[in-house]
Amino acid sequence: MAALAGDVARYWLAEHPAMVGFRWSPSVGLWFSTWASLLCFLAAYVALCLSLDALLAALRRKRPLPLGPLPSAHALLMATVSAAIFTGTILSAVAEIRDTRWSWRGRSRTTPLRWLLCFPPGTRSSGRVFFWSYAYYLSRYLHAARGLFAVLRRRRGASARVFAHAAAVAMAFLWLEFSQSFQVLAILASTLSHAVAFGFRFWVGAGLPVARAARSAPVALACQTGLLGCNLACHAGVAWMHFGGAVAGGCSGIGAWVFNTLLNAALLWVFLHCYGKRGGCDNDDGGNKEL
């Protein structure tokens, strides 16, 4: 029974024809796959959030707007989606490594870890792992709702969060558009941390057993710190492989990687802004920081 369940999971999460035959291209009608749709969303999202923030400030409203169970429901949805993407990405990465190892001949000392950090030049955004990269990209639009929640609930540092969520959407787009290296490990780290943090947020927000006692546990902080550490290690690995000559021919999408590095530096600033000073950024439930 367990073997059958594993086979079913592998088929639906890694071997389905829609995943194996996936190709990132605006011409195939994928949602938000063009530069125009990305830029329009980012402009509208930032304008909406900043306008609402300015309006609430002008009305001198300091108390948060009641959102009811919406933040908890959103946290549950994000935890579920993140867990699905994490599982699908792992299974797909294993399948891609199995199917493409023959093509590594000629690349000096290529290993699965080096493939995960450094795609060969000329890699196209197609196949299983890029299907899940696209799913992750779409989930960033869903995740961006946290910035709107922060504005409506009058959280300190709300503007910084809005820009952080906008940057996350842009980064995920660049990963697909330029077949950027290291994205598989970045997706795994991000979705794992989000599955844990948002699952915990839902648990606390829904008032499930022992939630009150665990309310002040620094789960979101631990997840965010681990995610930043993983991203830093991945960036260092890509830099060593591409610029240090550790991999013949360099890595795919290095131009996007440079821009990605700058965006990650900006996200690090947001993190330090929120956590570096006492009471810098409140969260939705009063105990854990916003993720």
MODELLER restraints for C-alpha pairs under 7 A, 6 or more apart:
rsr = mdl.restraints
at = mdl.atoms
rsr.add(forms.Gaussian(group=physical.xy_distance, feature=features.Distance(at['CA:10:A'], at['CA:91:A']), mean=6.63, stdev=0.5))
rsr.add(forms.Gaussian(group=physical.xy_distance, feature=features.Distance(at['CA:13:A'], at['CA:88:A']), mean=4.82, stdev=0.5))
rsr.add(forms.Gaussian(group=physical.xy_distance, feature=features.Distance(at['CA:13:A'], at['CA:91:A']), mean=6.91, stdev=0.5))
rsr.add(forms.Gaussian(group=physical.xy_distance, feature=features.Distance(at['CA:14:A'], at['CA:88:A']), mean=6.26, stdev=0.5))
rsr.add(forms.Gaussian(group=physical.xy_distance, feature=features.Distance(at['CA:14:A'], at['CA:91:A']), mean=5.83, stdev=0.5))
rsr.add(forms.Gaussian(group=physical.xy_distance, feature=features.Distance(at['CA:14:A'], at['CA:92:A']), mean=4.79, stdev=0.5))
rsr.add(forms.Gaussian(group=physical.xy_distance, feature=features.Distance(at['CA:14:A'], at['CA:128:A']), mean=6.23, stdev=0.5))
rsr.add(forms.Gaussian(group=physical.xy_distance, feature=features.Distance(at['CA:19:A'], at['CA:127:A']), mean=6.09, stdev=0.5))
rsr.add(forms.Gaussian(group=physical.xy_distance, feature=features.Distance(at['CA:19:A'], at['CA:128:A']), mean=4.86, stdev=0.5))
rsr.add(forms.Gaussian(group=physical.xy_distance, feature=features.Distance(at['CA:19:A'], at['CA:131:A']), mean=5.68, stdev=0.5))
rsr.add(forms.Gaussian(group=physical.xy_distance, feature=features.Distance(at['CA:20:A'], at['CA:127:A']), mean=4.80, stdev=0.5))
rsr.add(forms.Gaussian(group=physical.xy_distance, feature=features.Distance(at['CA:20:A'], at['CA:128:A']), mean=5.08, stdev=0.5))
rsr.add(forms.Gaussian(group=physical.xy_distance, feature=features.Distance(at['CA:21:A'], at['CA:127:A']), mean=5.63, stdev=0.5))
rsr.add(forms.Gaussian(group=physical.xy_distance, feature=features.Distance(at['CA:22:A'], at['CA:126:A']), mean=5.30, stdev=0.5))
rsr.add(forms.Gaussian(group=physical.xy_distance, feature=features.Distance(at['CA:22:A'], at['CA:127:A']), mean=5.01, stdev=0.5))
rsr.add(forms.Gaussian(group=physical.xy_distance, feature=features.Distance(at['CA:22:A'], at['CA:128:A']), mean=6.77, stdev=0.5))
rsr.add(forms.Gaussian(group=physical.xy_distance, feature=features.Distance(at['CA:22:A'], at['CA:131:A']), mean=5.86, stdev=0.5))
rsr.add(forms.Gaussian(group=physical.xy_distance, feature=features.Distance(at['CA:23:A'], at['CA:125:A']), mean=6.13, stdev=0.5))
rsr.add(forms.Gaussian(group=physical.xy_distance, feature=features.Distance(at['CA:23:A'], at['CA:126:A']), mean=4.21, stdev=0.5))
rsr.add(forms.Gaussian(group=physical.xy_distance, feature=features.Distance(at['CA:23:A'], at['CA:127:A']), mean=6.53, stdev=0.5))
rsr.add(forms.Gaussian(group=physical.xy_distance, feature=features.Distance(at['CA:24:A'], at['CA:125:A']), mean=5.54, stdev=0.5))
rsr.add(forms.Gaussian(group=physical.xy_distance, feature=features.Distance(at['CA:24:A'], at['CA:126:A']), mean=6.07, stdev=0.5))
rsr.add(forms.Gaussian(group=physical.xy_distance, feature=features.Distance(at['CA:24:A'], at['CA:176:A']), mean=6.90, stdev=0.5))
rsr.add(forms.Gaussian(group=physical.xy_distance, feature=features.Distance(at['CA:25:A'], at['CA:33:A']), mean=6.76, stdev=0.5))
rsr.add(forms.Gaussian(group=physical.xy_distance, feature=features.Distance(at['CA:26:A'], at['CA:33:A']), mean=5.16, stdev=0.5))
rsr.add(forms.Gaussian(group=physical.xy_distance, feature=features.Distance(at['CA:26:A'], at['CA:34:A']), mean=5.74, stdev=0.5))
rsr.add(forms.Gaussian(group=physical.xy_distance, feature=features.Distance(at['CA:32:A'], at['CA:38:A']), mean=6.11, stdev=0.5))
rsr.add(forms.Gaussian(group=physical.xy_distance, feature=features.Distance(at['CA:42:A'], at['CA:166:A']), mean=6.08, stdev=0.5))
rsr.add(forms.Gaussian(group=physical.xy_distance, feature=features.Distance(at['CA:46:A'], at['CA:162:A']), mean=6.68, stdev=0.5))
rsr.add(forms.Gaussian(group=physical.xy_distance, feature=features.Distance(at['CA:49:A'], at['CA:148:A']), mean=5.95, stdev=0.5))
rsr.add(forms.Gaussian(group=physical.xy_distance, feature=features.Distance(at['CA:49:A'], at['CA:151:A']), mean=6.62, stdev=0.5))
rsr.add(forms.Gaussian(group=physical.xy_distance, feature=features.Distance(at['CA:50:A'], at['CA:159:A']), mean=6.96, stdev=0.5))
rsr.add(forms.Gaussian(group=physical.xy_distance, feature=features.Distance(at['CA:53:A'], at['CA:151:A']), mean=5.77, stdev=0.5))
rsr.add(forms.Gaussian(group=physical.xy_distance, feature=features.Distance(at['CA:62:A'], at['CA:154:A']), mean=6.42, stdev=0.5))
rsr.add(forms.Gaussian(group=physical.xy_distance, feature=features.Distance(at['CA:63:A'], at['CA:154:A']), mean=6.74, stdev=0.5))
rsr.add(forms.Gaussian(group=physical.xy_distance, feature=features.Distance(at['CA:64:A'], at['CA:152:A']), mean=6.23, stdev=0.5))
rsr.add(forms.Gaussian(group=physical.xy_distance, feature=features.Distance(at['CA:64:A'], at['CA:153:A']), mean=3.85, stdev=0.5))
rsr.add(forms.Gaussian(group=physical.xy_distance, feature=features.Distance(at['CA:64:A'], at['CA:154:A']), mean=5.25, stdev=0.5))
rsr.add(forms.Gaussian(group=physical.xy_distance, feature=features.Distance(at['CA:65:A'], at['CA:152:A']), mean=5.66, stdev=0.5))
rsr.add(forms.Gaussian(group=physical.xy_distance, feature=features.Distance(at['CA:65:A'], at['CA:153:A']), mean=5.33, stdev=0.5))
rsr.add(forms.Gaussian(group=physical.xy_distance, feature=features.Distance(at['CA:72:A'], at['CA:201:A']), mean=7.00, stdev=0.5))
rsr.add(forms.Gaussian(group=physical.xy_distance, feature=features.Distance(at['CA:72:A'], at['CA:202:A']), mean=4.92, stdev=0.5))
rsr.add(forms.Gaussian(group=physical.xy_distance, feature=features.Distance(at['CA:72:A'], at['CA:205:A']), mean=5.48, stdev=0.5))
rsr.add(forms.Gaussian(group=physical.xy_distance, feature=features.Distance(at['CA:72:A'], at['CA:206:A']), mean=6.56, stdev=0.5))
rsr.add(forms.Gaussian(group=physical.xy_distance, feature=features.Distance(at['CA:75:A'], at['CA:198:A']), mean=4.94, stdev=0.5))
rsr.add(forms.Gaussian(group=physical.xy_distance, feature=features.Distance(at['CA:75:A'], at['CA:199:A']), mean=6.65, stdev=0.5))
rsr.add(forms.Gaussian(group=physical.xy_distance, feature=features.Distance(at['CA:75:A'], at['CA:201:A']), mean=6.39, stdev=0.5))
rsr.add(forms.Gaussian(group=physical.xy_distance, feature=features.Distance(at['CA:75:A'], at['CA:202:A']), mean=5.43, stdev=0.5))
rsr.add(forms.Gaussian(group=physical.xy_distance, feature=features.Distance(at['CA:76:A'], at['CA:198:A']), mean=6.53, stdev=0.5))
rsr.add(forms.Gaussian(group=physical.xy_distance, feature=features.Distance(at['CA:76:A'], at['CA:199:A']), mean=6.10, stdev=0.5))
rsr.add(forms.Gaussian(group=physical.xy_distance, feature=features.Distance(at['CA:76:A'], at['CA:202:A']), mean=5.59, stdev=0.5))
rsr.add(forms.Gaussian(group=physical.xy_distance, feature=features.Distance(at['CA:78:A'], at['CA:198:A']), mean=6.47, stdev=0.5))
rsr.add(forms.Gaussian(group=physical.xy_distance, feature=features.Distance(at['CA:79:A'], at['CA:194:A']), mean=6.26, stdev=0.5))
rsr.add(forms.Gaussian(group=physical.xy_distance, feature=features.Distance(at['CA:79:A'], at['CA:195:A']), mean=4.18, stdev=0.5))
rsr.add(forms.Gaussian(group=physical.xy_distance, feature=features.Distance(at['CA:79:A'], at['CA:198:A']), mean=5.11, stdev=0.5))
rsr.add(forms.Gaussian(group=physical.xy_distance, feature=features.Distance(at['CA:79:A'], at['CA:199:A']), mean=5.24, stdev=0.5))
rsr.add(forms.Gaussian(group=physical.xy_distance, feature=features.Distance(at['CA:80:A'], at['CA:195:A']), mean=6.86, stdev=0.5))
rsr.add(forms.Gaussian(group=physical.xy_distance, feature=features.Distance(at['CA:82:A'], at['CA:191:A']), mean=4.70, stdev=0.5))
rsr.add(forms.Gaussian(group=physical.xy_distance, feature=features.Distance(at['CA:82:A'], at['CA:192:A']), mean=6.87, stdev=0.5))
rsr.add(forms.Gaussian(group=physical.xy_distance, feature=features.Distance(at['CA:82:A'], at['CA:194:A']), mean=6.27, stdev=0.5))
rsr.add(forms.Gaussian(group=physical.xy_distance, feature=features.Distance(at['CA:82:A'], at['CA:195:A']), mean=5.27, stdev=0.5))
rsr.add(forms.Gaussian(group=physical.xy_distance, feature=features.Distance(at['CA:83:A'], at['CA:191:A']), mean=6.50, stdev=0.5))
rsr.add(forms.Gaussian(group=physical.xy_distance, feature=features.Distance(at['CA:83:A'], at['CA:192:A']), mean=6.75, stdev=0.5))
rsr.add(forms.Gaussian(group=physical.xy_distance, feature=features.Distance(at['CA:83:A'], at['CA:195:A']), mean=5.49, stdev=0.5))
rsr.add(forms.Gaussian(group=physical.xy_distance, feature=features.Distance(at['CA:85:A'], at['CA:132:A']), mean=6.26, stdev=0.5))
rsr.add(forms.Gaussian(group=physical.xy_distance, feature=features.Distance(at['CA:85:A'], at['CA:136:A']), mean=6.74, stdev=0.5))
rsr.add(forms.Gaussian(group=physical.xy_distance, feature=features.Distance(at['CA:85:A'], at['CA:191:A']), mean=6.81, stdev=0.5))
rsr.add(forms.Gaussian(group=physical.xy_distance, feature=features.Distance(at['CA:86:A'], at['CA:188:A']), mean=5.46, stdev=0.5))
rsr.add(forms.Gaussian(group=physical.xy_distance, feature=features.Distance(at['CA:86:A'], at['CA:191:A']), mean=5.54, stdev=0.5))
rsr.add(forms.Gaussian(group=physical.xy_distance, feature=features.Distance(at['CA:86:A'], at['CA:192:A']), mean=6.32, stdev=0.5))
rsr.add(forms.Gaussian(group=physical.xy_distance, feature=features.Distance(at['CA:88:A'], at['CA:132:A']), mean=6.75, stdev=0.5))
rsr.add(forms.Gaussian(group=physical.xy_distance, feature=features.Distance(at['CA:89:A'], at['CA:129:A']), mean=5.97, stdev=0.5))
rsr.add(forms.Gaussian(group=physical.xy_distance, feature=features.Distance(at['CA:89:A'], at['CA:132:A']), mean=5.87, stdev=0.5))
rsr.add(forms.Gaussian(group=physical.xy_distance, feature=features.Distance(at['CA:89:A'], at['CA:188:A']), mean=6.98, stdev=0.5))
rsr.add(forms.Gaussian(group=physical.xy_distance, feature=features.Distance(at['CA:92:A'], at['CA:128:A']), mean=5.41, stdev=0.5))
rsr.add(forms.Gaussian(group=physical.xy_distance, feature=features.Distance(at['CA:92:A'], at['CA:129:A']), mean=5.51, stdev=0.5))
rsr.add(forms.Gaussian(group=physical.xy_distance, feature=features.Distance(at['CA:93:A'], at['CA:129:A']), mean=5.99, stdev=0.5))
rsr.add(forms.Gaussian(group=physical.xy_distance, feature=features.Distance(at['CA:97:A'], at['CA:112:A']), mean=6.63, stdev=0.5))
rsr.add(forms.Gaussian(group=physical.xy_distance, feature=features.Distance(at['CA:104:A'], at['CA:110:A']), mean=6.38, stdev=0.5))
rsr.add(forms.Gaussian(group=physical.xy_distance, feature=features.Distance(at['CA:107:A'], at['CA:247:A']), mean=6.69, stdev=0.5))
rsr.add(forms.Gaussian(group=physical.xy_distance, feature=features.Distance(at['CA:107:A'], at['CA:248:A']), mean=5.79, stdev=0.5))
rsr.add(forms.Gaussian(group=physical.xy_distance, feature=features.Distance(at['CA:108:A'], at['CA:247:A']), mean=6.06, stdev=0.5))
rsr.add(forms.Gaussian(group=physical.xy_distance, feature=features.Distance(at['CA:108:A'], at['CA:248:A']), mean=6.18, stdev=0.5))
rsr.add(forms.Gaussian(group=physical.xy_distance, feature=features.Distance(at['CA:116:A'], at['CA:182:A']), mean=5.67, stdev=0.5))
rsr.add(forms.Gaussian(group=physical.xy_distance, feature=features.Distance(at['CA:116:A'], at['CA:184:A']), mean=6.28, stdev=0.5))
rsr.add(forms.Gaussian(group=physical.xy_distance, feature=features.Distance(at['CA:116:A'], at['CA:185:A']), mean=6.57, stdev=0.5))
rsr.add(forms.Gaussian(group=physical.xy_distance, feature=features.Distance(at['CA:117:A'], at['CA:181:A']), mean=5.75, stdev=0.5))
rsr.add(forms.Gaussian(group=physical.xy_distance, feature=features.Distance(at['CA:117:A'], at['CA:182:A']), mean=4.10, stdev=0.5))
rsr.add(forms.Gaussian(group=physical.xy_distance, feature=features.Distance(at['CA:117:A'], at['CA:234:A']), mean=6.80, stdev=0.5))
rsr.add(forms.Gaussian(group=physical.xy_distance, feature=features.Distance(at['CA:117:A'], at['CA:237:A']), mean=6.82, stdev=0.5))
rsr.add(forms.Gaussian(group=physical.xy_distance, feature=features.Distance(at['CA:117:A'], at['CA:238:A']), mean=5.99, stdev=0.5))
rsr.add(forms.Gaussian(group=physical.xy_distance, feature=features.Distance(at['CA:118:A'], at['CA:181:A']), mean=4.88, stdev=0.5))
rsr.add(forms.Gaussian(group=physical.xy_distance, feature=features.Distance(at['CA:118:A'], at['CA:182:A']), mean=6.00, stdev=0.5))
rsr.add(forms.Gaussian(group=physical.xy_distance, feature=features.Distance(at['CA:118:A'], at['CA:238:A']), mean=6.24, stdev=0.5))
rsr.add(forms.Gaussian(group=physical.xy_distance, feature=features.Distance(at['CA:118:A'], at['CA:251:A']), mean=5.01, stdev=0.5))
rsr.add(forms.Gaussian(group=physical.xy_distance, feature=features.Distance(at['CA:118:A'], at['CA:252:A']), mean=6.75, stdev=0.5))
rsr.add(forms.Gaussian(group=physical.xy_distance, feature=features.Distance(at['CA:119:A'], at['CA:181:A']), mean=5.13, stdev=0.5))
rsr.add(forms.Gaussian(group=physical.xy_distance, feature=features.Distance(at['CA:119:A'], at['CA:251:A']), mean=5.49, stdev=0.5))
rsr.add(forms.Gaussian(group=physical.xy_distance, feature=features.Distance(at['CA:119:A'], at['CA:252:A']), mean=5.26, stdev=0.5))
rsr.add(forms.Gaussian(group=physical.xy_distance, feature=features.Distance(at['CA:120:A'], at['CA:251:A']), mean=5.46, stdev=0.5))
rsr.add(forms.Gaussian(group=physical.xy_distance, feature=features.Distance(at['CA:120:A'], at['CA:252:A']), mean=5.55, stdev=0.5))
rsr.add(forms.Gaussian(group=physical.xy_distance, feature=features.Distance(at['CA:121:A'], at['CA:249:A']), mean=6.82, stdev=0.5))
rsr.add(forms.Gaussian(group=physical.xy_distance, feature=features.Distance(at['CA:121:A'], at['CA:250:A']), mean=6.66, stdev=0.5))
rsr.add(forms.Gaussian(group=physical.xy_distance, feature=features.Distance(at['CA:121:A'], at['CA:251:A']), mean=5.50, stdev=0.5))
rsr.add(forms.Gaussian(group=physical.xy_distance, feature=features.Distance(at['CA:121:A'], at['CA:252:A']), mean=4.34, stdev=0.5))
rsr.add(forms.Gaussian(group=physical.xy_distance, feature=features.Distance(at['CA:122:A'], at['CA:252:A']), mean=6.45, stdev=0.5))
rsr.add(forms.Gaussian(group=physical.xy_distance, feature=features.Distance(at['CA:123:A'], at['CA:179:A']), mean=6.31, stdev=0.5))
rsr.add(forms.Gaussian(group=physical.xy_distance, feature=features.Distance(at['CA:123:A'], at['CA:252:A']), mean=6.43, stdev=0.5))
rsr.add(forms.Gaussian(group=physical.xy_distance, feature=features.Distance(at['CA:124:A'], at['CA:179:A']), mean=6.01, stdev=0.5))
rsr.add(forms.Gaussian(group=physical.xy_distance, feature=features.Distance(at['CA:125:A'], at['CA:176:A']), mean=5.96, stdev=0.5))
rsr.add(forms.Gaussian(group=physical.xy_distance, feature=features.Distance(at['CA:125:A'], at['CA:179:A']), mean=5.34, stdev=0.5))
rsr.add(forms.Gaussian(group=physical.xy_distance, feature=features.Distance(at['CA:137:A'], at['CA:169:A']), mean=6.59, stdev=0.5))
rsr.add(forms.Gaussian(group=physical.xy_distance, feature=features.Distance(at['CA:137:A'], at['CA:172:A']), mean=5.02, stdev=0.5))
rsr.add(forms.Gaussian(group=physical.xy_distance, feature=features.Distance(at['CA:137:A'], at['CA:173:A']), mean=6.35, stdev=0.5))
rsr.add(forms.Gaussian(group=physical.xy_distance, feature=features.Distance(at['CA:140:A'], at['CA:168:A']), mean=6.67, stdev=0.5))
rsr.add(forms.Gaussian(group=physical.xy_distance, feature=features.Distance(at['CA:140:A'], at['CA:169:A']), mean=5.33, stdev=0.5))
rsr.add(forms.Gaussian(group=physical.xy_distance, feature=features.Distance(at['CA:141:A'], at['CA:169:A']), mean=6.62, stdev=0.5))
rsr.add(forms.Gaussian(group=physical.xy_distance, feature=features.Distance(at['CA:144:A'], at['CA:165:A']), mean=5.24, stdev=0.5))
rsr.add(forms.Gaussian(group=physical.xy_distance, feature=features.Distance(at['CA:147:A'], at['CA:158:A']), mean=6.64, stdev=0.5))
rsr.add(forms.Gaussian(group=physical.xy_distance, feature=features.Distance(at['CA:147:A'], at['CA:161:A']), mean=5.61, stdev=0.5))
rsr.add(forms.Gaussian(group=physical.xy_distance, feature=features.Distance(at['CA:147:A'], at['CA:162:A']), mean=4.72, stdev=0.5))
rsr.add(forms.Gaussian(group=physical.xy_distance, feature=features.Distance(at['CA:147:A'], at['CA:165:A']), mean=6.74, stdev=0.5))
rsr.add(forms.Gaussian(group=physical.xy_distance, feature=features.Distance(at['CA:150:A'], at['CA:158:A']), mean=5.35, stdev=0.5))
rsr.add(forms.Gaussian(group=physical.xy_distance, feature=features.Distance(at['CA:151:A'], at['CA:158:A']), mean=5.50, stdev=0.5))
rsr.add(forms.Gaussian(group=physical.xy_distance, feature=features.Distance(at['CA:155:A'], at['CA:281:A']), mean=6.67, stdev=0.5))
rsr.add(forms.Gaussian(group=physical.xy_distance, feature=features.Distance(at['CA:155:A'], at['CA:282:A']), mean=5.52, stdev=0.5))
rsr.add(forms.Gaussian(group=physical.xy_distance, feature=features.Distance(at['CA:155:A'], at['CA:283:A']), mean=6.76, stdev=0.5))
rsr.add(forms.Gaussian(group=physical.xy_distance, feature=features.Distance(at['CA:156:A'], at['CA:280:A']), mean=6.62, stdev=0.5))
rsr.add(forms.Gaussian(group=physical.xy_distance, feature=features.Distance(at['CA:156:A'], at['CA:281:A']), mean=4.99, stdev=0.5))
rsr.add(forms.Gaussian(group=physical.xy_distance, feature=features.Distance(at['CA:156:A'], at['CA:282:A']), mean=5.94, stdev=0.5))
rsr.add(forms.Gaussian(group=physical.xy_distance, feature=features.Distance(at['CA:157:A'], at['CA:274:A']), mean=6.65, stdev=0.5))
rsr.add(forms.Gaussian(group=physical.xy_distance, feature=features.Distance(at['CA:157:A'], at['CA:280:A']), mean=6.90, stdev=0.5))
rsr.add(forms.Gaussian(group=physical.xy_distance, feature=features.Distance(at['CA:157:A'], at['CA:281:A']), mean=5.37, stdev=0.5))
rsr.add(forms.Gaussian(group=physical.xy_distance, feature=features.Distance(at['CA:160:A'], at['CA:270:A']), mean=6.04, stdev=0.5))
rsr.add(forms.Gaussian(group=physical.xy_distance, feature=features.Distance(at['CA:164:A'], at['CA:267:A']), mean=5.86, stdev=0.5))
rsr.add(forms.Gaussian(group=physical.xy_distance, feature=features.Distance(at['CA:167:A'], at['CA:263:A']), mean=6.52, stdev=0.5))
rsr.add(forms.Gaussian(group=physical.xy_distance, feature=features.Distance(at['CA:171:A'], at['CA:260:A']), mean=6.13, stdev=0.5))
rsr.add(forms.Gaussian(group=physical.xy_distance, feature=features.Distance(at['CA:174:A'], at['CA:256:A']), mean=6.24, stdev=0.5))
rsr.add(forms.Gaussian(group=physical.xy_distance, feature=features.Distance(at['CA:175:A'], at['CA:183:A']), mean=6.52, stdev=0.5))
rsr.add(forms.Gaussian(group=physical.xy_distance, feature=features.Distance(at['CA:178:A'], at['CA:253:A']), mean=5.07, stdev=0.5))
rsr.add(forms.Gaussian(group=physical.xy_distance, feature=features.Distance(at['CA:178:A'], at['CA:256:A']), mean=6.52, stdev=0.5))
rsr.add(forms.Gaussian(group=physical.xy_distance, feature=features.Distance(at['CA:179:A'], at['CA:252:A']), mean=6.35, stdev=0.5))
rsr.add(forms.Gaussian(group=physical.xy_distance, feature=features.Distance(at['CA:179:A'], at['CA:253:A']), mean=5.54, stdev=0.5))
rsr.add(forms.Gaussian(group=physical.xy_distance, feature=features.Distance(at['CA:180:A'], at['CA:252:A']), mean=5.71, stdev=0.5))
rsr.add(forms.Gaussian(group=physical.xy_distance, feature=features.Distance(at['CA:180:A'], at['CA:253:A']), mean=4.18, stdev=0.5))
rsr.add(forms.Gaussian(group=physical.xy_distance, feature=features.Distance(at['CA:180:A'], at['CA:254:A']), mean=6.71, stdev=0.5))
rsr.add(forms.Gaussian(group=physical.xy_distance, feature=features.Distance(at['CA:180:A'], at['CA:256:A']), mean=6.48, stdev=0.5))
rsr.add(forms.Gaussian(group=physical.xy_distance, feature=features.Distance(at['CA:180:A'], at['CA:257:A']), mean=6.40, stdev=0.5))
rsr.add(forms.Gaussian(group=physical.xy_distance, feature=features.Distance(at['CA:181:A'], at['CA:251:A']), mean=6.44, stdev=0.5))
rsr.add(forms.Gaussian(group=physical.xy_distance, feature=features.Distance(at['CA:181:A'], at['CA:252:A']), mean=5.64, stdev=0.5))
rsr.add(forms.Gaussian(group=physical.xy_distance, feature=features.Distance(at['CA:181:A'], at['CA:253:A']), mean=6.18, stdev=0.5))
rsr.add(forms.Gaussian(group=physical.xy_distance, feature=features.Distance(at['CA:182:A'], at['CA:234:A']), mean=6.57, stdev=0.5))
rsr.add(forms.Gaussian(group=physical.xy_distance, feature=features.Distance(at['CA:186:A'], at['CA:231:A']), mean=6.44, stdev=0.5))
rsr.add(forms.Gaussian(group=physical.xy_distance, feature=features.Distance(at['CA:189:A'], at['CA:227:A']), mean=5.98, stdev=0.5))
rsr.add(forms.Gaussian(group=physical.xy_distance, feature=features.Distance(at['CA:189:A'], at['CA:230:A']), mean=6.92, stdev=0.5))
rsr.add(forms.Gaussian(group=physical.xy_distance, feature=features.Distance(at['CA:190:A'], at['CA:227:A']), mean=6.26, stdev=0.5))
rsr.add(forms.Gaussian(group=physical.xy_distance, feature=features.Distance(at['CA:193:A'], at['CA:223:A']), mean=5.09, stdev=0.5))
rsr.add(forms.Gaussian(group=physical.xy_distance, feature=features.Distance(at['CA:193:A'], at['CA:227:A']), mean=6.80, stdev=0.5))
rsr.add(forms.Gaussian(group=physical.xy_distance, feature=features.Distance(at['CA:197:A'], at['CA:219:A']), mean=6.18, stdev=0.5))
rsr.add(forms.Gaussian(group=physical.xy_distance, feature=features.Distance(at['CA:197:A'], at['CA:220:A']), mean=5.24, stdev=0.5))
rsr.add(forms.Gaussian(group=physical.xy_distance, feature=features.Distance(at['CA:197:A'], at['CA:223:A']), mean=6.63, stdev=0.5))
rsr.add(forms.Gaussian(group=physical.xy_distance, feature=features.Distance(at['CA:203:A'], at['CA:211:A']), mean=6.38, stdev=0.5))
rsr.add(forms.Gaussian(group=physical.xy_distance, feature=features.Distance(at['CA:204:A'], at['CA:211:A']), mean=4.87, stdev=0.5))
rsr.add(forms.Gaussian(group=physical.xy_distance, feature=features.Distance(at['CA:204:A'], at['CA:212:A']), mean=6.88, stdev=0.5))
rsr.add(forms.Gaussian(group=physical.xy_distance, feature=features.Distance(at['CA:204:A'], at['CA:215:A']), mean=6.15, stdev=0.5))
rsr.add(forms.Gaussian(group=physical.xy_distance, feature=features.Distance(at['CA:205:A'], at['CA:285:A']), mean=6.73, stdev=0.5))
rsr.add(forms.Gaussian(group=physical.xy_distance, feature=features.Distance(at['CA:215:A'], at['CA:287:A']), mean=5.62, stdev=0.5))
rsr.add(forms.Gaussian(group=physical.xy_distance, feature=features.Distance(at['CA:216:A'], at['CA:287:A']), mean=4.65, stdev=0.5))
rsr.add(forms.Gaussian(group=physical.xy_distance, feature=features.Distance(at['CA:216:A'], at['CA:288:A']), mean=6.30, stdev=0.5))
rsr.add(forms.Gaussian(group=physical.xy_distance, feature=features.Distance(at['CA:217:A'], at['CA:288:A']), mean=6.97, stdev=0.5))
rsr.add(forms.Gaussian(group=physical.xy_distance, feature=features.Distance(at['CA:218:A'], at['CA:288:A']), mean=6.03, stdev=0.5))
rsr.add(forms.Gaussian(group=physical.xy_distance, feature=features.Distance(at['CA:219:A'], at['CA:288:A']), mean=6.89, stdev=0.5))
rsr.add(forms.Gaussian(group=physical.xy_distance, feature=features.Distance(at['CA:220:A'], at['CA:288:A']), mean=5.96, stdev=0.5))
rsr.add(forms.Gaussian(group=physical.xy_distance, feature=features.Distance(at['CA:220:A'], at['CA:289:A']), mean=5.90, stdev=0.5))
rsr.add(forms.Gaussian(group=physical.xy_distance, feature=features.Distance(at['CA:220:A'], at['CA:291:A']), mean=6.38, stdev=0.5))
rsr.add(forms.Gaussian(group=physical.xy_distance, feature=features.Distance(at['CA:221:A'], at['CA:289:A']), mean=6.61, stdev=0.5))
rsr.add(forms.Gaussian(group=physical.xy_distance, feature=features.Distance(at['CA:240:A'], at['CA:246:A']), mean=6.58, stdev=0.5))
rsr.add(forms.Gaussian(group=physical.xy_distance, feature=features.Distance(at['CA:241:A'], at['CA:247:A']), mean=5.34, stdev=0.5))
rsr.add(forms.Gaussian(group=physical.xy_distance, feature=features.Distance(at['CA:241:A'], at['CA:250:A']), mean=6.78, stdev=0.5))
rsr.add(forms.Gaussian(group=physical.xy_distance, feature=features.Distance(at['CA:242:A'], at['CA:250:A']), mean=4.44, stdev=0.5))
rsr.add(forms.Gaussian(group=physical.xy_distance, feature=features.Distance(at['CA:242:A'], at['CA:251:A']), mean=5.55, stdev=0.5))
rsr.add(forms.Gaussian(group=physical.xy_distance, feature=features.Distance(at['CA:273:A'], at['CA:280:A']), mean=6.62, stdev=0.5))
rsr.add(forms.Gaussian(group=physical.xy_distance, feature=features.Distance(at['CA:274:A'], at['CA:280:A']), mean=4.76, stdev=0.5))
rsr.add(forms.Gaussian(group=physical.xy_distance, feature=features.Distance(at['CA:274:A'], at['CA:281:A']), mean=4.72, stdev=0.5))
rsr.add(forms.Gaussian(group=physical.xy_distance, feature=features.Distance(at['CA:275:A'], at['CA:281:A']), mean=6.91, stdev=0.5))
rsr.add(forms.Gaussian(group=physical.xy_distance, feature=features.Distance(at['CA:281:A'], at['CA:289:A']), mean=6.99, stdev=0.5))
rsr.add(forms.Gaussian(group=physical.xy_distance, feature=features.Distance(at['CA:282:A'], at['CA:289:A']), mean=6.16, stdev=0.5))
rsr.add(forms.Gaussian(group=physical.xy_distance, feature=features.Distance(at['CA:283:A'], at['CA:289:A']), mean=4.71, stdev=0.5))
rsr.add(forms.Gaussian(group=physical.xy_distance, feature=features.Distance(at['CA:283:A'], at['CA:290:A']), mean=4.80, stdev=0.5))
rsr.add(forms.Gaussian(group=physical.xy_distance, feature=features.Distance(at['CA:284:A'], at['CA:290:A']), mean=6.68, stdev=0.5))
